[in-house]
Amino acid sequence: MTSDRQAPPTTPEQALGIVRSRFAEPRLPDGSPAELRVVEFDMGYLVHAVFAPVTDAAGRPQPAPPGGGKIVVSKETGEAVTMPNYPTQAAIDLYRRQRGCPERRVLSTARGGHHPRRTGAVPMPGTRKKNLWAAALALAALATALLTW
């Protein structure tokens, strides 16, 4: 994982600014910039690119090509961390597990929800072992996907 520290963001726009300042902008196949979406949750902001669904010549949906990723910007520290290209909730849950925090659901920014910041967190015993196990599972899933592709 990649990480860089900056001042903690207080809005989704600030989190997006941190990501744009630290990472290359994703591009669509035609070369135009891909849309970036921000999902706020209790511990941070998940930023990911939006790409059109892949279809075959007959218009049937196809699996997305391997690769890509998501970025979480911590509300507490401003740290930007790359995450696997999992579905949104799965990426957030993985981030929480890696930080030793119990799973909670995504905050809806559309409803104007606010969740207090997590402060004074101390990693739970065994977190490093769990992180290594999660990384091993992610690699196994990637290998399986590549073999079936």
Buried (B, 14 or more C-beta within 10 A) or exposed (E): EEEEEBEBBEEBEBBBBBBEEBBEEBEEEEEEEBEBBBBBBBBBBBBBBEBEEEEEEEEEEEEEEEEEBBBBBBBBBBBBBEBBBBEBBEBBBBBBBBBBBEEBEBBEBEEEEEEEBBEEEEEEEEBEEBBEEBBEEBEEEBEEEEEEE
